[in-house]
């Protein structure tokens, strides 16, 4: 139902809706209604924050910078939810709490990063590079702001709070790793965006963009690795922080 509503409201493409339906089905079979609630919290909240002051974002020309528009396709769905889906499958097969932690952390990281990206660009001041603190144009990956930091923390907090809903008995052990992991995910995403993500010089406007083509014109690569686009950055940041926090959780539990 959620995938169908998202498709009707043009939040996702047709392929994205089908991918979301498949991901949601796997998560529900693996983790039940609790896991589905986590997935829904990520998707619904991300959609809502994406609509906040949409006109202002359009005036800023953010869509002309990014490779894709504001409708999620199948690749974007799995870039944000693939690690969580894999974690849910491992949890269903083993019933190990470690993989449930990984599931929560992955979606906390995805939510935190999405909130930071969507709300951070609304800051009155230009974002600054997370690497050298130099000002960046709004919409360019790797930029951070106080609003973005606050948004990422609240996004991670939203997913962490659902631990109390899914299984209150696990909350004392899960809550802190999930919150820290979610916030870290946003930071790792910014670091990868500032260092490895591909950036181009637009052949039409001369602006720095993240898309290899502007219409039929090929843009010139000026930074990063060609295959390291925003989807890959999202996937790698979520995977990195999920594995890191899971290892920490396993060690801390003895």
N, C-alpha and C positions, 0 to 999 in steps of 0.2 A: 504493500500500500504506500509506504513512504517513498519508494522508488518511483511509483506511478505519479504521485503528487509532485515530486521533484521534477519529473519529466513535463508534466502539465504546466508547471510554473517556470519552465525553461531554466531551471537551476542546473540540470545536467543534460547532456546529449542523449540520444536514444541508446547509443552504446554504453554511455555512462550509467544510465538507468538499469540496463541489463546487468552490467558489472556489479552495481550496488545491490541488485536483487540477489545475485549469486553470492556475493560476500555476506549479505545479511542472513541468507539461508544457512551458510556454513557456520557463521557465528552462533545463530540460534540453536542449531543442532548440537554444536560443541559445548556451548556455555549456558543455554537456556535463555529465559527472559531477561535475566540480569545482564548477560553479555550483550543482548540486543539493545538493552537500555543504554549501555555505554556507547555503542555504535550510533544509536539515535541521538544521544546527547552531543556527540561530535558533529554529526551531519547537520542536525537542526540548528545548533548554536552557530556553526560556521556559516550556514546560509543566512541566518539573522544578522550576524555582524557584517557579512558581505553586503547587505542591503542598507546598512547605516550610512547616511549621507552619500548615497550612490551618485547623486548629481555632482557633488563636489569632486568625487573620484574621476568622473567622466571629464570634468573640466580640466583636471590635472593631466589628462592624457595617459593614464596608467596603462590602459589596454593597448596603446600604441607601443609601449615599452615591452610588455610581456609577450611571450611566444604564443600563448593561448588566451582566449577571452575568459569571461567569468562563469562560463558553463563547463562543469567538470566532464571530461571524457573518461573512457574506460581506463586509460593509462593513469590519469590523475587519481581515480578511485583506488586503484591497487597500489599506487605510490604512497598514498596516505593510509590505506587500510590493509595492505598485503601482509605486513609484519604482524599485525594484530590477528589477522585471519590464520596465519601459520601458527601463531602462539595458541590460538583457541583449539586448533586441531591437535597440537601436542598435548594440551591440557586434557582434552577428551580421551586421548589414547592412554595417558599415564596417570591422570588425576593428581599430578604434582603441583602443589601451590606455586612453585617457581614459575610455571608457564602461565598461571593466572596473573601473577605479578607482571610478567612480560606483556600479557594482553592489555592490562590496564595502562602500563607505562607507554606502550606504543600509541594508544589513542590519546593519552594525556599529552604526549609530545606533538602529535598531529594537531590537536585542538589548540595547544599553546602557540604553536607556530602560525596557524591560520589566524587566530585572534590577533597576534602581534602584527602580522602582515596587513590585515584588513583595517585595523584601527590605528596602527602606528603611522600610516601615511597621512592621517588626518591631523597630525601634530602641526602646530603653527610654525615651528622651526624645522628646518631641513634635518633629515636623519644624518647620523654620522657613521662612518665606517667602523665596524667593530674591531678592525685591525689597527688602523692608524688615527681614528677619530676625526678624519677629514670630512667635511660636509659632502653629502651625496644628493643627487637628484631623487625626488620621491619616486618610489617604485623600483629602484635599482636594488637588487639583492645584496645583502651584506650590510645594509644600513640599519641602525638601531636608534631608538628614542626612548625617553622616559615613559611616554604613553605606551609604546610597544612593549617595554619591560613589564609594565603594570598589567597590560592586557594578556600577555603570555602567562603571567602568574595566576591571574584569575581563571584563565582557560584551563590550566593544569589543575587548579583547585576544584573546578567543576567536576572533572573526571575523578579526581581523588576522593571527592565527597561521595561519589556513587559506590565506593567500597562499602560504606555503611549500609547502603541499600541492598547490594548484592549479597553480602554475607557479613553481618556485623561482628561475628566472631573473629574474622580475619582483619578487621580494620586496624587494631593496634599495631600489627606487623606490616600491613600493606600501605597505610596512608602516607607515611613519610617518604618511602621509596618512590611511590607513584607521583607525589607532588614534586619532589626534587627531579625525578626523571623527566617529567613533563616540561618543567622550566628549562632544564639542561638541553632538551631536544630543540627548543627554539634557539638557544645560543649556538649549538652545533650547526644548525641550519644556516644561521647568519655567517658563521665562520667559513663554512663550505661555499656559501654564496659569494663571499668577499674574496675568496682565494682561488677556487677551482671552477666555479660556474662560468660558462661561456658568456661573453659580452661582445657586442658587435657595434660597428659604426654604421648607422642607418644610411643607405645609399640615397634616400630621398631627402632626409632632413639634416643629416650630419649628427644627430643625437646618439647617445649611447643607448642601445636597446639590447634585449635578450632574445631576439628572434633572428634566425639566420637569413630570412627573406623579408623584404618589404614589398608586398605585391609580387611582381615577377622579378624584381631586382635582388641580387645577392648582396648581402651585407658583409662587410669586412670584419673578420675576427680580430679583436684587439686585446683580448684577455681570456684566460681560462682554457678549458679543454672542450673541443666541439661537441662531444657527446654528453657533457655534463650540463644538462639543462635543468630547469627547476624541478621537474618530476624526479630526476635522478638524485638531486640534492635532497628533496623531501624524503625519498626512500632511504638513502644512505644515512641521513641524520637520525631518522626514526630507528633504523636498524642498529646504528652505533650506540645510541643511548639505551635502547632496550637491552642489548647484550651486556653493556656495562653495568646497568642497574641490576640486571638479573644475576650477574656474577657477584656483585656486592651483596645482594640479598642472600644468595646461597652461602657465601662465606659468613655473613653475620648470623645466619641461622645454625651455623656449626655443621 
